[in-house]
Amino acid sequence: MDRGYVLFKLSEVFISFFVLILVVSTAVVSIRSFASEKTSQASITPTTTESYITAAPMKGRPKIVNGLVVDPSGQPFRLQGINYHELSTDYTAPGGCDNKIPYPLQTDDVKKWGFNTVRLTLTWDALEQTPPTWENGILTHHWDTSYLTLVDNLVKDLTDKDIGVVLDMHQYLWSSAFRDISSDEGEHCGGSGFPAWIYQNSDISDFQTARCQFFAGINPENSPVVVQDGFIEVWKFIAGRYATNPKVIAADIINEPWAALNKCTPEELHLNAFYEKVGSAIREVNPDIILILEDSQDYDNGDFALQEPLPFSNVMYSFHLYTRKWQPEGLKRLERYQTRAKTWNVPLFVGEFNAFDYGRDENAPPTWKSDLQKLLSYFRQNNVHWTYWSYSGKESLIRYEDKKPKEELLHILRKGF
């Protein structure tokens, strides 16, 4: 056989084989690409390379103009952040209903995740663990220096990273003076917030009576201080302490000023008079701080404690949103408060929400993810400010067992900026 003919046939076979390999390789790559795309679409856990929009950093003291929060350059600015409540619990009330194993706030993570605000919960009982005393006719306070050091260091760490601080004077079930309380947090535990020494020699036996009497201006017998005056002194001390830090942006005057069933109605809290009294005192020492005014809880009947807007500028209206579902109860409740904020031409701040109970890790409804996305979308479209409850604790962003973030929750919160 002619040698040239043989070489020609061999070259034909080689070319055919090469073409076959090329076709098969292309098909394999296409299949892998398709499978990868489907896997990516099906994934609900964010990858480490996914990009997010971050909330605008806190570059200076914001203020409120024509119902909008604006930054120092006059641009609209929205508070978007988390609560850190380890300084309001554990410190003076071991075994309290709000007592959780503490976990230090990782401020680098807060910055990395894109939040621009931390609502920092403080308590009077931690600030003043020893009652004030009269010395030469002058009432002398004994502020707890070790607690103040913790607060000072955390405030500096946050504001150095351009994260704004909302100071929240917190209470939960009012005071550690009251024990053996049953609540959704547990059984046979105590409150936190107001010092136990206020009530240690009084005949007040339950936290709801103590709360109602505080707002009514009724002082417990044998208290070392007039309680409302003592509360004002605490605020003047702490607001004045951070008056020169422009990134300590707001004072949330009192956490959850709620009425008590069969004890006092929303109207009997006298919130307008109370906020005017406390707010005026805060502004004496810190004229530029935003005042956050929480309203009473919503009984779905339009009965609120705040009756009218206060005669202050630089004010935000606030409430806490805890419902199991977005529709109908979550949306309806939010819209009731939003309507009041719009009527008064002030921004709305949702200081606490827990992702429709997902933060509790306890039988969250299957719709929690889509409901949280709808809630954050509403916040964005209506310029509502928010801080998630909370960084750590029972309703946390951080898992207790390994101190890592709950990825699905963090992902949705970050997508909500």
TITISE-380777 format. One record per residue (C-alpha): residue number from 1; x, y, z. Coordinates in Angstrom, 3 decimals, m for minus. Layout:
<vokes>
<NUM, <X, Y, Z>>
...
</vokes>
This chain:
<vokes>
<1, <0.000, 0.000, 0.000>>
<2, <1.242, 3.502, m0.834>>
<3, <2.883, 5.039, 2.222>>
<4, <1.492, 8.510, 1.512>>
<5, <m2.034, 7.145, 1.371>>
<6, <m1.591, 5.474, 4.789>>
<7, <m0.337, 8.698, 6.359>>
<8, <m3.279, 10.572, 4.882>>
<9, <m5.773, 8.108, 6.427>>
<10, <m4.049, 8.266, 9.810>>
<11, <m4.257, 12.050, 9.804>>
<12, <m8.008, 11.828, 9.114>>
<13, <m8.489, 9.514, 12.101>>
<14, <m6.432, 11.810, 14.364>>
<15, <m8.418, 14.903, 13.358>>
<16, <m11.735, 13.102, 13.947>>
<17, <m10.581, 11.952, 17.385>>
<18, <m9.462, 15.480, 18.290>>
<19, <m12.827, 16.948, 17.238>>
<20, <m14.649, 14.331, 19.329>>
<21, <m12.595, 15.216, 22.430>>
<22, <m13.308, 18.927, 21.876>>
<23, <m17.072, 18.344, 21.633>>
<24, <m17.171, 16.212, 24.792>>
<25, <m15.107, 18.724, 26.774>>
<26, <m17.391, 21.583, 25.750>>
<27, <m20.451, 19.604, 26.841>>
<28, <m18.907, 18.799, 30.232>>
<29, <m18.067, 22.481, 30.846>>
<30, <m21.611, 23.512, 29.915>>
<31, <m23.135, 20.953, 32.240>>
<32, <m20.891, 22.047, 35.101>>
<33, <m21.709, 25.697, 34.465>>
<34, <m25.450, 24.978, 34.438>>
<35, <m25.222, 22.934, 37.641>>
<36, <m23.185, 25.652, 39.325>>
<37, <m25.717, 28.290, 38.339>>
<38, <m28.614, 26.248, 39.731>>
<39, <m26.736, 25.557, 42.963>>
<40, <m26.030, 29.264, 43.353>>
<41, <m29.675, 30.134, 42.768>>
<42, <m30.805, 27.544, 45.313>>
<43, <m28.360, 28.659, 48.024>>
<44, <m29.780, 30.633, 50.951>>
<45, <m26.505, 31.053, 52.806>>
<46, <m24.474, 34.058, 51.590>>
<47, <m20.996, 33.395, 50.248>>
<48, <m18.012, 35.227, 51.622>>
<49, <m17.553, 37.057, 48.291>>
<50, <m21.075, 38.476, 48.115>>
<51, <m21.167, 42.264, 48.076>>
<52, <m23.477, 44.406, 50.204>>
<53, <m24.447, 48.013, 50.406>>
<54, <m23.380, 49.366, 53.783>>
<55, <m25.306, 51.904, 55.806>>
<56, <m23.834, 55.385, 55.548>>
<57, <m21.166, 55.775, 58.257>>
<58, <m21.624, 58.256, 61.095>>
<59, <m19.302, 61.113, 60.112>>
<60, <m20.658, 63.690, 62.534>>
<61, <m23.656, 64.796, 64.540>>
<62, <m26.926, 64.297, 62.637>>
<63, <m29.939, 66.511, 63.177>>
<64, <m33.571, 66.562, 62.144>>
<65, <m34.744, 69.017, 59.490>>
<66, <m38.326, 69.069, 58.173>>
<67, <m39.033, 65.618, 59.574>>
<68, <m35.868, 64.026, 58.153>>
<69, <m32.617, 63.014, 59.814>>
<70, <m29.743, 64.604, 57.902>>
<71, <m25.981, 64.312, 58.240>>
<72, <m23.666, 67.323, 58.775>>
<73, <m23.639, 67.989, 55.033>>
<74, <m27.437, 68.106, 54.915>>
<75, <m27.897, 64.763, 53.163>>
<76, <m30.671, 62.382, 54.327>>
<77, <m29.326, 59.833, 56.780>>
<78, <m30.912, 56.698, 58.205>>
<79, <m30.033, 54.960, 61.481>>
<80, <m29.590, 51.230, 60.774>>
<81, <m28.052, 49.117, 63.455>>
<82, <m28.303, 46.759, 66.382>>
<83, <m28.857, 46.810, 70.120>>
<84, <m26.170, 45.873, 72.586>>
<85, <m27.716, 45.158, 75.965>>
<86, <m24.988, 43.462, 77.969>>
<87, <m24.403, 46.697, 79.898>>
<88, <m28.027, 46.780, 80.999>>
<89, <m28.156, 43.214, 82.315>>
<90, <m25.956, 40.849, 84.283>>
<91, <m24.100, 43.737, 85.861>>
<92, <m26.318, 44.254, 88.887>>
<93, <m29.129, 41.749, 88.523>>
<94, <m27.833, 38.181, 88.450>>
<95, <m30.705, 35.835, 87.910>>
<96, <m32.855, 38.600, 86.426>>
<97, <m35.442, 37.838, 83.778>>
<98, <m33.330, 39.687, 81.251>>
<99, <m30.137, 38.089, 82.529>>
<100, <m28.022, 36.452, 79.807>>
<101, <m24.476, 35.151, 79.639>>
<102, <m22.538, 38.221, 78.479>>
<103, <m20.630, 38.367, 75.230>>
<104, <m18.424, 41.374, 74.427>>
<105, <m19.475, 43.495, 71.473>>
<106, <m17.102, 42.866, 68.570>>
<107, <m17.056, 46.373, 67.151>>
<108, <m14.915, 45.381, 64.174>>
<109, <m17.676, 42.991, 63.113>>
<110, <m20.349, 45.670, 63.552>>
<111, <m18.317, 47.921, 61.264>>
<112, <m17.579, 45.147, 58.764>>
<113, <m21.233, 44.150, 58.534>>
<114, <m22.146, 47.701, 57.580>>
<115, <m24.250, 48.871, 60.543>>
<116, <m23.965, 52.566, 61.395>>
<117, <m25.674, 52.672, 64.815>>
<118, <m25.609, 50.828, 68.123>>
<119, <m28.406, 51.390, 70.623>>
<120, <m26.435, 51.016, 73.848>>
<121, <m28.670, 50.044, 76.749>>
<122, <m27.683, 51.414, 80.154>>
<123, <m29.443, 51.198, 83.508>>
<124, <m29.748, 53.477, 86.469>>
<125, <m29.111, 50.575, 88.847>>
<126, <m25.729, 49.911, 87.233>>
<127, <m24.777, 53.589, 87.127>>
<128, <m25.679, 54.214, 90.771>>
<129, <m25.454, 50.993, 92.727>>
<130, <m25.051, 52.861, 96.020>>
<131, <m27.775, 55.334, 96.978>>
<132, <m26.860, 59.022, 97.053>>
<133, <m26.220, 60.656, 100.392>>
<134, <m26.762, 64.094, 101.851>>
<135, <m23.543, 65.876, 102.767>>
<136, <m23.724, 69.403, 104.206>>
<137, <m27.156, 69.882, 102.717>>
<138, <m26.050, 68.703, 99.261>>
<139, <m27.164, 65.459, 97.650>>
<140, <m24.056, 63.587, 96.559>>
<141, <m24.222, 60.817, 93.961>>
<142, <m21.861, 57.848, 94.041>>
<143, <m21.545, 56.877, 90.401>>
<144, <m20.018, 53.469, 89.771>>
<145, <m16.616, 54.156, 88.232>>
<146, <m15.956, 50.609, 87.024>>
<147, <m19.239, 50.556, 85.115>>
<148, <m18.545, 53.994, 83.667>>
<149, <m15.164, 52.778, 82.452>>
<150, <m16.879, 49.968, 80.546>>
<151, <m19.313, 52.421, 78.988>>
<152, <m16.625, 54.996, 78.176>>
<153, <m14.410, 52.428, 76.463>>
<154, <m17.235, 51.016, 74.380>>
<155, <m18.514, 54.445, 73.338>>
<156, <m15.023, 55.479, 72.259>>
<157, <m14.451, 52.232, 70.367>>
<158, <m17.721, 52.590, 68.474>>
<159, <m17.477, 56.275, 67.652>>
<160, <m13.828, 55.946, 66.578>>
<161, <m15.144, 53.525, 63.941>>
<162, <m17.824, 56.004, 62.749>>
<163, <m20.620, 54.055, 64.425>>
<164, <m23.196, 56.269, 66.105>>
<165, <m24.340, 55.586, 69.657>>
<166, <m27.905, 55.872, 70.925>>
<167, <m27.937, 55.994, 74.725>>
<168, <m30.942, 54.052, 76.008>>
<169, <m31.958, 54.275, 79.666>>
<170, <m33.206, 50.742, 79.897>>
<171, <m35.558, 48.853, 82.139>>
<172, <m37.119, 45.438, 81.847>>
<173, <m39.715, 44.522, 84.471>>
<174, <m38.631, 47.738, 86.154>>
<175, <m36.231, 46.870, 88.977>>
<176, <m34.163, 44.118, 90.570>>
<177, <m36.086, 44.906, 93.766>>
<178, <m38.885, 42.741, 92.371>>
<179, <m38.247, 39.001, 92.193>>
<180, <m40.223, 35.865, 91.494>>
<181, <m41.708, 37.379, 88.337>>
<182, <m43.217, 35.185, 85.657>>
<183, <m42.735, 36.497, 82.123>>
<184, <m42.067, 35.296, 78.597>>
<185, <m38.383, 35.300, 79.577>>
<186, <m38.829, 32.708, 82.295>>
<187, <m40.162, 31.939, 85.737>>
<188, <m39.148, 33.163, 89.197>>
<189, <m36.743, 35.850, 88.085>>
<190, <m36.310, 39.556, 88.650>>
<191, <m36.369, 42.809, 86.768>>
<192, <m33.627, 45.292, 85.974>>
<193, <m33.350, 49.012, 85.436>>
<194, <m34.251, 51.042, 88.508>>
<195, <m32.095, 50.618, 91.634>>
<196, <m33.371, 48.160, 94.214>>
<197, <m32.507, 50.640, 96.980>>
<198, <m35.420, 52.847, 95.883>>
<199, <m37.923, 50.209, 96.975>>
<200, <m36.164, 48.298, 99.732>>
<201, <m38.110, 50.018, 102.544>>
<202, <m41.387, 50.594, 100.728>>
<203, <m44.634, 48.655, 100.701>>
<204, <m44.651, 48.324, 96.890>>
<205, <m44.660, 44.616, 96.142>>
<206, <m44.851, 44.397, 92.348>>
<207, <m43.075, 46.013, 89.434>>
<208, <m46.246, 47.151, 87.667>>
<209, <m47.358, 49.243, 90.631>>
<210, <m43.859, 50.702, 90.874>>
<211, <m43.934, 51.643, 87.201>>
<212, <m47.374, 53.244, 87.338>>
<213, <m46.510, 55.223, 90.451>>
<214, <m43.264, 56.457, 88.901>>
<215, <m45.045, 57.970, 85.920>>
<216, <m47.776, 59.360, 88.170>>
<217, <m45.109, 61.109, 90.262>>
<218, <m45.972, 59.125, 93.400>>
<219, <m42.837, 58.514, 95.416>>
<220, <m42.215, 55.271, 97.355>>
<221, <m42.102, 55.747, 101.082>>
<222, <m38.607, 55.920, 102.579>>
<223, <m36.909, 56.284, 99.188>>
<224, <m33.578, 58.136, 99.474>>
<225, <m34.569, 60.279, 96.448>>
<226, <m37.625, 61.626, 94.709>>
<227, <m37.561, 58.997, 91.987>>
<228, <m38.366, 61.176, 88.972>>
<229, <m35.800, 63.734, 90.150>>
<230, <m33.223, 60.977, 90.595>>
<231, <m33.947, 59.706, 87.082>>
<232, <m33.389, 63.213, 85.724>>
<233, <m30.085, 63.479, 87.581>>
<234, <m28.891, 60.230, 86.031>>
<235, <m29.750, 61.498, 82.564>>
<236, <m28.074, 64.860, 83.121>>
<237, <m24.950, 63.074, 84.297>>
<238, <m24.710, 60.632, 81.383>>
<239, <m25.850, 63.049, 78.644>>
<240, <m23.443, 65.688, 79.875>>
<241, <m20.620, 63.158, 79.962>>
<242, <m20.843, 62.610, 76.181>>
<243, <m21.985, 66.066, 75.093>>
<244, <m18.737, 66.795, 73.260>>
<245, <m18.802, 63.555, 71.259>>
<246, <m20.810, 64.327, 68.091>>
<247, <m21.293, 60.633, 67.340>>
<248, <m23.203, 60.017, 70.568>>
<249, <m26.257, 61.045, 68.651>>
<250, <m29.416, 60.351, 70.656>>
<251, <m30.980, 59.830, 74.071>>
<252, <m33.723, 57.190, 74.190>>
<253, <m35.253, 58.571, 77.364>>
<254, <m36.841, 55.431, 78.796>>
<255, <m37.276, 51.936, 77.470>>
<256, <m40.849, 50.703, 77.000>>
<257, <m42.951, 53.146, 79.046>>
<258, <m45.883, 50.791, 79.024>>
<259, <m49.170, 50.859, 80.831>>
<260, <m50.138, 47.957, 83.097>>
<261, <m53.386, 46.032, 82.870>>
<262, <m55.647, 46.862, 85.822>>
<263, <m52.935, 49.160, 87.224>>
<264, <m52.746, 52.221, 84.971>>
<265, <m53.966, 53.254, 81.527>>
<266, <m51.798, 54.812, 78.803>>
<267, <m53.242, 58.225, 79.643>>
<268, <m52.246, 57.784, 83.292>>
<269, <m48.576, 57.533, 82.306>>
<270, <m48.617, 61.299, 81.610>>
<271, <m45.872, 60.796, 79.028>>
<272, <m46.098, 64.250, 77.498>>
<273, <m45.422, 65.954, 80.826>>
<274, <m42.750, 63.405, 81.754>>
<275, <m40.842, 63.765, 78.472>>
<276, <m41.042, 67.536, 78.566>>
<277, <m39.556, 67.538, 82.072>>
<278, <m36.766, 65.023, 81.368>>
<279, <m36.064, 66.260, 77.836>>
<280, <m35.624, 69.852, 79.029>>
<281, <m33.110, 68.674, 81.636>>
<282, <m31.128, 66.678, 79.067>>
<283, <m31.030, 69.645, 76.709>>
<284, <m29.571, 71.811, 79.471>>
<285, <m26.367, 69.746, 79.372>>
<286, <m26.467, 68.461, 75.779>>
<287, <m28.360, 70.927, 73.569>>
<288, <m27.804, 69.121, 70.259>>
<289, <m28.598, 65.519, 71.147>>
<290, <m31.601, 63.917, 69.435>>
<291, <m34.360, 62.965, 71.869>>
<292, <m36.033, 59.612, 71.215>>
<293, <m39.522, 59.414, 72.686>>
<294, <m41.010, 55.937, 72.976>>
<295, <m44.778, 55.628, 73.127>>
<296, <m46.810, 53.119, 75.097>>
<297, <m47.544, 49.664, 73.720>>
<298, <m50.224, 49.253, 71.070>>
<299, <m53.485, 47.685, 72.253>>
<300, <m54.882, 47.801, 68.677>>
<301, <m57.443, 50.371, 69.791>>
<302, <m55.698, 53.668, 69.072>>
<303, <m55.131, 54.324, 72.769>>
<304, <m51.630, 55.786, 73.091>>
<305, <m49.873, 57.515, 75.973>>
<306, <m48.371, 60.361, 73.946>>
<307, <m51.247, 62.718, 73.231>>
<308, <m49.499, 65.325, 71.078>>
<309, <m46.035, 66.261, 69.809>>
<310, <m43.665, 67.817, 72.313>>
<311, <m42.383, 71.395, 72.008>>
<312, <m38.869, 70.250, 71.066>>
<313, <m36.902, 70.214, 67.850>>
<314, <m34.598, 67.290, 67.031>>
<315, <m37.040, 64.601, 68.194>>
<316, <m37.735, 61.053, 66.969>>
<317, <m40.896, 59.085, 67.710>>
<318, <m40.336, 55.442, 68.642>>
<319, <m41.860, 52.065, 69.463>>
<320, <m40.858, 48.380, 69.486>>
<321, <m42.241, 45.875, 67.004>>
<322, <m42.736, 42.367, 68.347>>
<323, <m45.187, 40.279, 66.325>>
<324, <m45.135, 36.749, 64.954>>
<325, <m46.160, 37.703, 61.419>>
<326, <m45.767, 40.630, 59.057>>
<327, <m49.347, 40.285, 57.830>>
<328, <m51.680, 41.374, 59.178>>
<329, <m50.536, 42.342, 62.670>>
<330, <m46.996, 43.548, 61.950>>
<331, <m47.900, 45.858, 59.089>>
<332, <m50.990, 47.223, 60.834>>
<333, <m49.111, 47.989, 64.022>>
<334, <m46.231, 49.638, 62.183>>
<335, <m48.597, 51.772, 60.121>>
<336, <m50.394, 53.046, 63.214>>
<337, <m47.158, 54.442, 64.626>>
<338, <m45.931, 55.622, 61.230>>
<339, <m49.153, 57.580, 60.726>>
<340, <m48.614, 59.381, 64.034>>
<341, <m44.993, 60.167, 63.144>>
<342, <m46.014, 61.595, 59.768>>
<343, <m48.802, 63.640, 61.328>>
<344, <m46.296, 65.170, 63.755>>
<345, <m43.618, 65.514, 61.025>>
<346, <m40.994, 63.585, 62.984>>
<347, <m38.929, 60.520, 62.001>>
<348, <m39.986, 57.069, 63.204>>
<349, <m37.432, 54.894, 64.974>>
<350, <m38.154, 51.198, 65.566>>
<351, <m35.730, 50.679, 68.414>>
<352, <m36.334, 46.925, 68.758>>
<353, <m37.579, 44.043, 66.614>>
<354, <m36.557, 40.382, 66.574>>
<355, <m37.212, 39.112, 63.040>>
<356, <m40.639, 37.716, 63.883>>
<357, <m39.257, 35.534, 66.660>>
<358, <m36.449, 34.005, 64.600>>
<359, <m33.945, 35.680, 66.907>>
<360, <m35.322, 33.592, 69.762>>
<361, <m34.517, 30.281, 68.050>>
<362, <m37.880, 29.086, 69.287>>
<363, <m40.388, 27.902, 66.711>>
<364, <m40.172, 30.901, 64.433>>
<365, <m42.902, 30.878, 61.774>>
<366, <m41.775, 29.477, 58.403>>
<367, <m42.435, 32.864, 56.826>>
<368, <m39.896, 34.720, 58.981>>
<369, <m37.410, 35.289, 56.140>>
<370, <m39.880, 36.699, 53.641>>
<371, <m41.611, 38.656, 56.422>>
<372, <m38.319, 40.208, 57.521>>
<373, <m37.516, 41.163, 53.932>>
<374, <m40.910, 42.877, 53.650>>
<375, <m40.384, 44.693, 56.928>>
<376, <m36.966, 46.004, 55.878>>
<377, <m38.371, 47.001, 52.505>>
<378, <m41.073, 49.002, 54.297>>
<379, <m38.402, 50.645, 56.452>>
<380, <m36.405, 51.617, 53.368>>
<381, <m39.373, 52.909, 51.351>>
<382, <m40.743, 54.956, 54.259>>
<383, <m37.427, 56.184, 55.665>>
<384, <m37.921, 54.388, 58.983>>
<385, <m34.889, 54.079, 61.275>>
<386, <m34.161, 50.808, 63.081>>
<387, <m31.962, 48.798, 65.426>>
<388, <m32.338, 45.020, 65.605>>
<389, <m32.759, 43.371, 69.025>>
<390, <m30.124, 42.313, 69.681>>
<391, <m26.450, 41.552, 69.146>>
<392, <m26.329, 38.838, 71.801>>
<393, <m28.665, 37.275, 74.345>>
<394, <m31.832, 35.273, 73.874>>
<395, <m32.999, 37.070, 70.720>>
<396, <m29.582, 37.452, 69.234>>
<397, <m27.750, 37.943, 65.989>>
<398, <m24.904, 35.877, 67.466>>
<399, <m25.199, 32.149, 68.159>>
<400, <m24.508, 31.311, 71.785>>
<401, <m22.683, 28.050, 71.135>>
<402, <m19.896, 29.344, 68.846>>
<403, <m20.279, 33.165, 68.919>>
<404, <m20.714, 33.227, 65.141>>
<405, <m23.425, 35.260, 63.410>>
<406, <m26.653, 33.653, 62.284>>
<407, <m25.821, 33.861, 58.596>>
<408, <m29.338, 33.907, 57.167>>
<409, <m30.440, 36.620, 59.572>>
<410, <m27.332, 38.733, 59.018>>
<411, <m27.667, 38.326, 55.253>>
<412, <m31.228, 39.644, 55.212>>
<413, <m30.453, 42.522, 57.580>>
<414, <m27.511, 43.610, 55.416>>
<415, <m29.614, 43.392, 52.275>>
<416, <m32.086, 45.723, 53.983>>
<417, <m29.764, 48.758, 54.066>>
</vokes>
